[in-house]
Structure formats: structure tokens, C-alpha cells
Amino acid sequence: LEQIPALTREVDRLRTTEEQLSLHKRQLDELRDEYGDLQNQGTNCRFCAEIPLCLINTSL
């Protein structure tokens, strides 16, 4: 029973981390879509104007 508060905090921390990860994955998907659209237009994405190989378009 003494471990319940610590375990509850850990569950909350993990839940927050999972939510942040989900948000970052959505943002990455949006950036990949934007990059693909810009490539189709013959334009560099905003993050890699000077980088020959865009790192956003690589799989994690």
C-alpha cells in the first residue's frame, strides 16, 4: 500500500509522456506531408533549404 502514491505518479508521468509522443508523431506526419507537397512543387521545405537530403522525410 505504501507504493501506491509512487506508482500513481509514475502512471501519470507515463501517460503524459505517451500524450507528448502522440503529439510529436502527428506533427512529424504533418511536416512529412508538407515536405511532400513542397517537393511536388519543386520547392525545398522550410527546414532543409540548405540541406541536400531532407531529414524530415526519413523514417524513424
mmCIF file of the N, C-alpha and C atoms, coordinates in Angstrom:
data_MODEL
# 
_entry.id   MODEL 
# 
loop_
_atom_site.group_PDB 
_atom_site.id 
_atom_site.type_symbol 
_atom_site.label_atom_id 
_atom_site.label_alt_id 
_atom_site.label_comp_id 
_atom_site.label_asym_id 
_atom_site.label_entity_id 
_atom_site.label_seq_id 
_atom_site.pdbx_PDB_ins_code 
_atom_site.Cartn_x 
_atom_site.Cartn_y 
_atom_site.Cartn_z 
_atom_site.occupancy 
_atom_site.B_iso_or_equiv 
_atom_site.pdbx_formal_charge 
_atom_site.auth_seq_id 
_atom_site.auth_comp_id 
_atom_site.auth_asym_id 
_atom_site.auth_atom_id 
_atom_site.pdbx_PDB_model_num 
ATOM 1   N N  . LEU A 1 1  ? 0.818  -1.209 0.000   1.00 0.00 ? 1  LEU A N  1 
ATOM 2   C CA . LEU A 1 1  ? 0.000  0.000  0.000   1.00 0.00 ? 1  LEU A CA 1 
ATOM 3   C C  . LEU A 1 1  ? 0.858  1.269  0.000   1.00 0.00 ? 1  LEU A C  1 
ATOM 4   N N  . GLU A 1 2  ? 2.035  1.169  0.579   1.00 0.00 ? 2  GLU A N  1 
ATOM 5   C CA . GLU A 1 2  ? 2.901  2.344  0.639   1.00 0.00 ? 2  GLU A CA 1 
ATOM 6   C C  . GLU A 1 2  ? 3.385  2.758  -0.750  1.00 0.00 ? 2  GLU A C  1 
ATOM 7   N N  . GLN A 1 3  ? 3.396  1.837  -1.677  1.00 0.00 ? 3  GLN A N  1 
ATOM 8   C CA . GLN A 1 3  ? 3.896  2.121  -3.025  1.00 0.00 ? 3  GLN A CA 1 
ATOM 9   C C  . GLN A 1 3  ? 2.845  2.765  -3.932  1.00 0.00 ? 3  GLN A C  1 
ATOM 10  N N  . ILE A 1 4  ? 1.602  2.764  -3.516  1.00 0.00 ? 4  ILE A N  1 
ATOM 11  C CA . ILE A 1 4  ? 0.527  3.269  -4.376  1.00 0.00 ? 4  ILE A CA 1 
ATOM 12  C C  . ILE A 1 4  ? 0.751  4.720  -4.814  1.00 0.00 ? 4  ILE A C  1 
ATOM 13  N N  . PRO A 1 5  ? 1.086  5.652  -3.927  1.00 0.00 ? 5  PRO A N  1 
ATOM 14  C CA . PRO A 1 5  ? 1.305  7.032  -4.397  1.00 0.00 ? 5  PRO A CA 1 
ATOM 15  C C  . PRO A 1 5  ? 2.433  7.141  -5.428  1.00 0.00 ? 5  PRO A C  1 
ATOM 16  N N  . ALA A 1 6  ? 3.524  6.444  -5.198  1.00 0.00 ? 6  ALA A N  1 
ATOM 17  C CA . ALA A 1 6  ? 4.645  6.486  -6.140  1.00 0.00 ? 6  ALA A CA 1 
ATOM 18  C C  . ALA A 1 6  ? 4.246  5.864  -7.476  1.00 0.00 ? 6  ALA A C  1 
ATOM 19  N N  . LEU A 1 7  ? 3.528  4.761  -7.429  1.00 0.00 ? 7  LEU A N  1 
ATOM 20  C CA . LEU A 1 7  ? 3.083  4.115  -8.663  1.00 0.00 ? 7  LEU A CA 1 
ATOM 21  C C  . LEU A 1 7  ? 2.075  4.983  -9.415  1.00 0.00 ? 7  LEU A C  1 
ATOM 22  N N  . THR A 1 8  ? 1.216  5.660  -8.689  1.00 0.00 ? 8  THR A N  1 
ATOM 23  C CA . THR A 1 8  ? 0.249  6.565  -9.312  1.00 0.00 ? 8  THR A CA 1 
ATOM 24  C C  . THR A 1 8  ? 0.958  7.708  -10.023 1.00 0.00 ? 8  THR A C  1 
ATOM 25  N N  . ARG A 1 9  ? 1.983  8.268  -9.391  1.00 0.00 ? 9  ARG A N  1 
ATOM 26  C CA . ARG A 1 9  ? 2.767  9.336  -10.027 1.00 0.00 ? 9  ARG A CA 1 
ATOM 27  C C  . ARG A 1 9  ? 3.453  8.825  -11.290 1.00 0.00 ? 9  ARG A C  1 
ATOM 28  N N  . GLU A 1 10 ? 3.977  7.616  -11.222 1.00 0.00 ? 10 GLU A N  1 
ATOM 29  C CA . GLU A 1 10 ? 4.658  7.040  -12.384 1.00 0.00 ? 10 GLU A CA 1 
ATOM 30  C C  . GLU A 1 10 ? 3.673  6.811  -13.532 1.00 0.00 ? 10 GLU A C  1 
ATOM 31  N N  . VAL A 1 11 ? 2.485  6.340  -13.233 1.00 0.00 ? 11 VAL A N  1 
ATOM 32  C CA . VAL A 1 11 ? 1.454  6.148  -14.259 1.00 0.00 ? 11 VAL A CA 1 
ATOM 33  C C  . VAL A 1 11 ? 1.101  7.489  -14.898 1.00 0.00 ? 11 VAL A C  1 
ATOM 34  N N  . ASP A 1 12 ? 0.938  8.528  -14.081 1.00 0.00 ? 12 ASP A N  1 
ATOM 35  C CA . ASP A 1 12 ? 0.638  9.863  -14.611 1.00 0.00 ? 12 ASP A CA 1 
ATOM 36  C C  . ASP A 1 12 ? 1.769  10.367 -15.498 1.00 0.00 ? 12 ASP A C  1 
ATOM 37  N N  . ARG A 1 13 ? 3.004  10.144 -15.086 1.00 0.00 ? 13 ARG A N  1 
ATOM 38  C CA . ARG A 1 13 ? 4.162  10.582 -15.867 1.00 0.00 ? 13 ARG A CA 1 
ATOM 39  C C  . ARG A 1 13 ? 4.193  9.859  -17.213 1.00 0.00 ? 13 ARG A C  1 
ATOM 40  N N  . LEU A 1 14 ? 3.947  8.558  -17.192 1.00 0.00 ? 14 LEU A N  1 
ATOM 41  C CA . LEU A 1 14 ? 3.950  7.778  -18.429 1.00 0.00 ? 14 LEU A CA 1 
ATOM 42  C C  . LEU A 1 14 ? 2.810  8.190  -19.355 1.00 0.00 ? 14 LEU A C  1 
ATOM 43  N N  . ARG A 1 15 ? 1.663  8.488  -18.785 1.00 0.00 ? 15 ARG A N  1 
ATOM 44  C CA . ARG A 1 15 ? 0.520  8.925  -19.589 1.00 0.00 ? 15 ARG A CA 1 
ATOM 45  C C  . ARG A 1 15 ? 0.845  10.254 -20.278 1.00 0.00 ? 15 ARG A C  1 
ATOM 46  N N  . THR A 1 16 ? 1.458  11.170 -19.542 1.00 0.00 ? 16 THR A N  1 
ATOM 47  C CA . THR A 1 16 ? 1.853  12.458 -20.114 1.00 0.00 ? 16 THR A CA 1 
ATOM 48  C C  . THR A 1 16 ? 2.879  12.259 -21.220 1.00 0.00 ? 16 THR A C  1 
ATOM 49  N N  . THR A 1 17 ? 3.846  11.389 -20.987 1.00 0.00 ? 17 THR A N  1 
ATOM 50  C CA . THR A 1 17 ? 4.864  11.100 -21.996 1.00 0.00 ? 17 THR A CA 1 
ATOM 51  C C  . THR A 1 17 ? 4.228  10.506 -23.245 1.00 0.00 ? 17 THR A C  1 
ATOM 52  N N  . GLU A 1 18 ? 3.284  9.615  -23.065 1.00 0.00 ? 18 GLU A N  1 
ATOM 53  C CA . GLU A 1 18 ? 2.596  8.998  -24.199 1.00 0.00 ? 18 GLU A CA 1 
ATOM 54  C C  . GLU A 1 18 ? 1.814  10.042 -24.995 1.00 0.00 ? 18 GLU A C  1 
ATOM 55  N N  . GLU A 1 19 ? 1.165  10.973 -24.301 1.00 0.00 ? 19 GLU A N  1 
ATOM 56  C CA . GLU A 1 19 ? 0.425  12.035 -24.977 1.00 0.00 ? 19 GLU A CA 1 
ATOM 57  C C  . GLU A 1 19 ? 1.369  12.938 -25.763 1.00 0.00 ? 19 GLU A C  1 
ATOM 58  N N  . GLN A 1 20 ? 2.520  13.256 -25.176 1.00 0.00 ? 20 GLN A N  1 
ATOM 59  C CA . GLN A 1 20 ? 3.502  14.092 -25.866 1.00 0.00 ? 20 GLN A CA 1 
ATOM 60  C C  . GLN A 1 20 ? 4.039  13.377 -27.103 1.00 0.00 ? 20 GLN A C  1 
ATOM 61  N N  . LEU A 1 21 ? 4.312  12.098 -26.982 1.00 0.00 ? 21 LEU A N  1 
ATOM 62  C CA . LEU A 1 21 ? 4.800  11.314 -28.112 1.00 0.00 ? 21 LEU A CA 1 
ATOM 63  C C  . LEU A 1 21 ? 3.771  11.296 -29.240 1.00 0.00 ? 21 LEU A C  1 
ATOM 64  N N  . SER A 1 22 ? 2.520  11.129 -28.891 1.00 0.00 ? 22 SER A N  1 
ATOM 65  C CA . SER A 1 22 ? 1.456  11.126 -29.889 1.00 0.00 ? 22 SER A CA 1 
ATOM 66  C C  . SER A 1 22 ? 1.390  12.470 -30.613 1.00 0.00 ? 22 SER A C  1 
ATOM 67  N N  . LEU A 1 23 ? 1.513  13.554 -29.864 1.00 0.00 ? 23 LEU A N  1 
ATOM 68  C CA . LEU A 1 23 ? 1.510  14.890 -30.461 1.00 0.00 ? 23 LEU A CA 1 
ATOM 69  C C  . LEU A 1 23 ? 2.687  15.061 -31.414 1.00 0.00 ? 23 LEU A C  1 
ATOM 70  N N  . HIS A 1 24 ? 3.873  14.638 -30.989 1.00 0.00 ? 24 HIS A N  1 
ATOM 71  C CA . HIS A 1 24 ? 5.062  14.764 -31.830 1.00 0.00 ? 24 HIS A CA 1 
ATOM 72  C C  . HIS A 1 24 ? 4.947  13.916 -33.096 1.00 0.00 ? 24 HIS A C  1 
ATOM 73  N N  . LYS A 1 25 ? 4.338  12.748 -32.989 1.00 0.00 ? 25 LYS A N  1 
ATOM 74  C CA . LYS A 1 25 ? 4.139  11.905 -34.170 1.00 0.00 ? 25 LYS A CA 1 
ATOM 75  C C  . LYS A 1 25 ? 3.206  12.587 -35.165 1.00 0.00 ? 25 LYS A C  1 
ATOM 76  N N  . ARG A 1 26 ? 2.131  13.208 -34.658 1.00 0.00 ? 26 ARG A N  1 
ATOM 77  C CA . ARG A 1 26 ? 1.214  13.928 -35.542 1.00 0.00 ? 26 ARG A CA 1 
ATOM 78  C C  . ARG A 1 26 ? 1.923  15.097 -36.220 1.00 0.00 ? 26 ARG A C  1 
ATOM 79  N N  . GLN A 1 27 ? 2.733  15.832 -35.448 1.00 0.00 ? 27 GLN A N  1 
ATOM 80  C CA . GLN A 1 27 ? 3.468  16.956 -36.021 1.00 0.00 ? 27 GLN A CA 1 
ATOM 81  C C  . GLN A 1 27 ? 4.446  16.473 -37.092 1.00 0.00 ? 27 GLN A C  1 
ATOM 82  N N  . LEU A 1 28 ? 5.105  15.364 -36.837 1.00 0.00 ? 28 LEU A N  1 
ATOM 83  C CA . LEU A 1 28 ? 6.040  14.808 -37.811 1.00 0.00 ? 28 LEU A CA 1 
ATOM 84  C C  . LEU A 1 28 ? 5.308  14.395 -39.086 1.00 0.00 ? 28 LEU A C  1 
ATOM 85  N N  . ASP A 1 29 ? 4.153  13.773 -38.934 1.00 0.00 ? 29 ASP A N  1 
ATOM 86  C CA . ASP A 1 29 ? 3.357  13.394 -40.105 1.00 0.00 ? 29 ASP A CA 1 
ATOM 87  C C  . ASP A 1 29 ? 2.962  14.625 -40.918 1.00 0.00 ? 29 ASP A C  1 
ATOM 88  N N  . GLU A 1 30 ? 2.572  15.701 -40.222 1.00 0.00 ? 30 GLU A N  1 
ATOM 89  C CA . GLU A 1 30 ? 2.205  16.938 -40.915 1.00 0.00 ? 30 GLU A CA 1 
ATOM 90  C C  . GLU A 1 30 ? 3.401  17.519 -41.664 1.00 0.00 ? 30 GLU A C  1 
ATOM 91  N N  . LEU A 1 31 ? 4.569  17.496 -41.032 1.00 0.00 ? 31 LEU A N  1 
ATOM 92  C CA . LEU A 1 31 ? 5.771  18.015 -41.686 1.00 0.00 ? 31 LEU A CA 1 
ATOM 93  C C  . LEU A 1 31 ? 6.145  17.173 -42.902 1.00 0.00 ? 31 LEU A C  1 
ATOM 94  N N  . ARG A 1 32 ? 5.986  15.871 -42.795 1.00 0.00 ? 32 ARG A N  1 
ATOM 95  C CA . ARG A 1 32 ? 6.273  15.000 -43.942 1.00 0.00 ? 32 ARG A CA 1 
ATOM 96  C C  . ARG A 1 32 ? 5.313  15.298 -45.095 1.00 0.00 ? 32 ARG A C  1 
ATOM 97  N N  . ASP A 1 33 ? 4.035  15.507 -44.757 1.00 0.00 ? 33 ASP A N  1 
ATOM 98  C CA . ASP A 1 33 ? 3.059  15.861 -45.789 1.00 0.00 ? 33 ASP A CA 1 
ATOM 99  C C  . ASP A 1 33 ? 3.432  17.187 -46.444 1.00 0.00 ? 33 ASP A C  1 
ATOM 100 N N  . GLU A 1 34 ? 3.786  18.160 -45.619 1.00 0.00 ? 34 GLU A N  1 
ATOM 101 C CA . GLU A 1 34 ? 4.186  19.472 -46.138 1.00 0.00 ? 34 GLU A CA 1 
ATOM 102 C C  . GLU A 1 34 ? 5.412  19.332 -47.037 1.00 0.00 ? 34 GLU A C  1 
ATOM 103 N N  . TYR A 1 35 ? 6.363  18.545 -46.604 1.00 0.00 ? 35 TYR A N  1 
ATOM 104 C CA . TYR A 1 35 ? 7.580  18.335 -47.395 1.00 0.00 ? 35 TYR A CA 1 
ATOM 105 C C  . TYR A 1 35 ? 7.241  17.695 -48.737 1.00 0.00 ? 35 TYR A C  1 
ATOM 106 N N  . GLY A 1 36 ? 6.375  16.686 -48.709 1.00 0.00 ? 36 GLY A N  1 
ATOM 107 C CA . GLY A 1 36 ? 5.966  16.033 -49.948 1.00 0.00 ? 36 GLY A CA 1 
ATOM 108 C C  . GLY A 1 36 ? 5.278  17.004 -50.894 1.00 0.00 ? 36 GLY A C  1 
ATOM 109 N N  . ASP A 1 37 ? 4.399  17.838 -50.348 1.00 0.00 ? 37 ASP A N  1 
ATOM 110 C CA . ASP A 1 37 ? 3.726  18.841 -51.174 1.00 0.00 ? 37 ASP A CA 1 
ATOM 111 C C  . ASP A 1 37 ? 4.735  19.803 -51.789 1.00 0.00 ? 37 ASP A C  1 
ATOM 112 N N  . LEU A 1 38 ? 5.694  20.240 -50.991 1.00 0.00 ? 38 LEU A N  1 
ATOM 113 C CA . LEU A 1 38 ? 6.697  21.184 -51.484 1.00 0.00 ? 38 LEU A CA 1 
ATOM 114 C C  . LEU A 1 38 ? 7.599  20.538 -52.528 1.00 0.00 ? 38 LEU A C  1 
ATOM 115 N N  . GLN A 1 39 ? 7.915  19.259 -52.330 1.00 0.00 ? 39 GLN A N  1 
ATOM 116 C CA . GLN A 1 39 ? 8.728  18.556 -53.328 1.00 0.00 ? 39 GLN A CA 1 
ATOM 117 C C  . GLN A 1 39 ? 7.994  18.489 -54.661 1.00 0.00 ? 39 GLN A C  1 
ATOM 118 N N  . ASN A 1 40 ? 6.698  18.248 -54.594 1.00 0.00 ? 40 ASN A N  1 
ATOM 119 C CA . ASN A 1 40 ? 5.895  18.189 -55.816 1.00 0.00 ? 40 ASN A CA 1 
ATOM 120 C C  . ASN A 1 40 ? 5.865  19.539 -56.521 1.00 0.00 ? 40 ASN A C  1 
ATOM 121 N N  . GLN A 1 41 ? 6.028  20.609 -55.750 1.00 0.00 ? 41 GLN A N  1 
ATOM 122 C CA . GLN A 1 41 ? 6.048  21.956 -56.325 1.00 0.00 ? 41 GLN A CA 1 
ATOM 123 C C  . GLN A 1 41 ? 7.464  22.368 -56.722 1.00 0.00 ? 41 GLN A C  1 
ATOM 124 N N  . GLY A 1 42 ? 8.440  21.524 -56.420 1.00 0.00 ? 42 GLY A N  1 
ATOM 125 C CA . GLY A 1 42 ? 9.825  21.850 -56.728 1.00 0.00 ? 42 GLY A CA 1 
ATOM 126 C C  . GLY A 1 42 ? 10.424 22.849 -55.759 1.00 0.00 ? 42 GLY A C  1 
ATOM 127 N N  . THR A 1 43 ? 9.915  22.864 -54.532 1.00 0.00 ? 43 THR A N  1 
ATOM 128 C CA . THR A 1 43 ? 10.379 23.808 -53.519 1.00 0.00 ? 43 THR A CA 1 
ATOM 129 C C  . THR A 1 43 ? 10.994 23.041 -52.363 1.00 0.00 ? 43 THR A C  1 
ATOM 130 N N  . ASN A 1 44 ? 11.989 23.602 -51.720 1.00 0.00 ? 44 ASN A N  1 
ATOM 131 C CA . ASN A 1 44 ? 12.561 22.986 -50.527 1.00 0.00 ? 44 ASN A CA 1 
ATOM 132 C C  . ASN A 1 44 ? 11.657 23.238 -49.330 1.00 0.00 ? 44 ASN A C  1 
ATOM 133 N N  . CYS A 1 45 ? 11.658 22.323 -48.407 1.00 0.00 ? 45 CYS A N  1 
ATOM 134 C CA . CYS A 1 45 ? 10.878 22.544 -47.194 1.00 0.00 ? 45 CYS A CA 1 
ATOM 135 C C  . CYS A 1 45 ? 11.567 23.598 -46.338 1.00 0.00 ? 45 CYS A C  1 
ATOM 136 N N  . ARG A 1 46 ? 10.826 24.158 -45.399 1.00 0.00 ? 46 ARG A N  1 
ATOM 137 C CA . ARG A 1 46 ? 11.349 25.275 -44.609 1.00 0.00 ? 46 ARG A CA 1 
ATOM 138 C C  . ARG A 1 46 ? 12.504 24.879 -43.715 1.00 0.00 ? 46 ARG A C  1 
ATOM 139 N N  . PHE A 1 47 ? 12.696 23.598 -43.451 1.00 0.00 ? 47 PHE A N  1 
ATOM 140 C CA . PHE A 1 47 ? 13.748 23.158 -42.543 1.00 0.00 ? 47 PHE A CA 1 
ATOM 141 C C  . PHE A 1 47 ? 15.023 22.742 -43.258 1.00 0.00 ? 47 PHE A C  1 
ATOM 142 N N  . CYS A 1 48 ? 14.963 22.562 -44.567 1.00 0.00 ? 48 CYS A N  1 
ATOM 143 C CA . CYS A 1 48 ? 16.137 21.993 -45.220 1.00 0.00 ? 48 CYS A CA 1 
ATOM 144 C C  . CYS A 1 48 ? 16.530 22.732 -46.491 1.00 0.00 ? 48 CYS A C  1 
ATOM 145 N N  . ALA A 1 49 ? 16.346 24.026 -46.514 1.00 0.00 ? 49 ALA A N  1 
ATOM 146 C CA . ALA A 1 49 ? 16.669 24.799 -47.709 1.00 0.00 ? 49 ALA A CA 1 
ATOM 147 C C  . ALA A 1 49 ? 18.127 24.621 -48.112 1.00 0.00 ? 49 ALA A C  1 
ATOM 148 N N  . GLU A 1 50 ? 18.995 24.371 -47.139 1.00 0.00 ? 50 GLU A N  1 
ATOM 149 C CA . GLU A 1 50 ? 20.413 24.241 -47.438 1.00 0.00 ? 50 GLU A CA 1 
ATOM 150 C C  . GLU A 1 50 ? 20.940 22.832 -47.215 1.00 0.00 ? 50 GLU A C  1 
ATOM 151 N N  . ILE A 1 51 ? 20.055 21.902 -46.923 1.00 0.00 ? 51 ILE A N  1 
ATOM 152 C CA . ILE A 1 51 ? 20.470 20.527 -46.656 1.00 0.00 ? 51 ILE A CA 1 
ATOM 153 C C  . ILE A 1 51 ? 20.119 19.672 -47.872 1.00 0.00 ? 51 ILE A C  1 
ATOM 154 N N  . PRO A 1 52 ? 21.097 18.979 -48.466 1.00 0.00 ? 52 PRO A N  1 
ATOM 155 C CA . PRO A 1 52 ? 20.813 18.193 -49.675 1.00 0.00 ? 52 PRO A CA 1 
ATOM 156 C C  . PRO A 1 52 ? 19.788 17.083 -49.462 1.00 0.00 ? 52 PRO A C  1 
ATOM 157 N N  . LEU A 1 53 ? 19.831 16.417 -48.333 1.00 0.00 ? 53 LEU A N  1 
ATOM 158 C CA . LEU A 1 53 ? 18.908 15.320 -48.059 1.00 0.00 ? 53 LEU A CA 1 
ATOM 159 C C  . LEU A 1 53 ? 18.053 15.714 -46.861 1.00 0.00 ? 53 LEU A C  1 
ATOM 160 N N  . CYS A 1 54 ? 16.786 15.859 -47.078 1.00 0.00 ? 54 CYS A N  1 
ATOM 161 C CA . CYS A 1 54 ? 15.901 16.304 -46.002 1.00 0.00 ? 54 CYS A CA 1 
ATOM 162 C C  . CYS A 1 54 ? 15.741 15.197 -44.967 1.00 0.00 ? 54 CYS A C  1 
ATOM 163 N N  . LEU A 1 55 ? 16.056 15.496 -43.729 1.00 0.00 ? 55 LEU A N  1 
ATOM 164 C CA . LEU A 1 55 ? 15.958 14.512 -42.654 1.00 0.00 ? 55 LEU A CA 1 
ATOM 165 C C  . LEU A 1 55 ? 14.519 14.275 -42.235 1.00 0.00 ? 55 LEU A C  1 
ATOM 166 N N  . ILE A 1 56 ? 13.636 15.206 -42.551 1.00 0.00 ? 56 ILE A N  1 
ATOM 167 C CA . ILE A 1 56 ? 12.235 15.055 -42.184 1.00 0.00 ? 56 ILE A CA 1 
ATOM 168 C C  . ILE A 1 56 ? 11.612 13.895 -42.949 1.00 0.00 ? 56 ILE A C  1 
ATOM 169 N N  . ASN A 1 57 ? 12.083 13.649 -44.141 1.00 0.00 ? 57 ASN A N  1 
ATOM 170 C CA . ASN A 1 57 ? 11.487 12.627 -44.992 1.00 0.00 ? 57 ASN A CA 1 
ATOM 171 C C  . ASN A 1 57 ? 12.029 11.232 -44.710 1.00 0.00 ? 57 ASN A C  1 
ATOM 172 N N  . THR A 1 58 ? 12.882 11.078 -43.723 1.00 0.00 ? 58 THR A N  1 
ATOM 173 C CA . THR A 1 58 ? 13.415 9.759  -43.395 1.00 0.00 ? 58 THR A CA 1 
ATOM 174 C C  . THR A 1 58 ? 12.537 9.095  -42.355 1.00 0.00 ? 58 THR A C  1 
ATOM 175 N N  . SER A 1 59 ? 12.422 7.817  -42.412 1.00 0.00 ? 59 SER A N  1 
ATOM 176 C CA . SER A 1 59 ? 11.617 7.081  -41.441 1.00 0.00 ? 59 SER A CA 1 
ATOM 177 C C  . SER A 1 59 ? 12.360 6.981  -40.125 1.00 0.00 ? 59 SER A C  1 
ATOM 178 N N  . LEU A 1 60 ? 11.596 6.997  -39.053 1.00 0.00 ? 60 LEU A N  1 
ATOM 179 C CA . LEU A 1 60 ? 12.192 6.844  -37.716 1.00 0.00 ? 60 LEU A CA 1 
ATOM 180 C C  . LEU A 1 60 ? 12.168 5.400  -37.301 1.00 0.00 ? 60 LEU A C  1 
# 
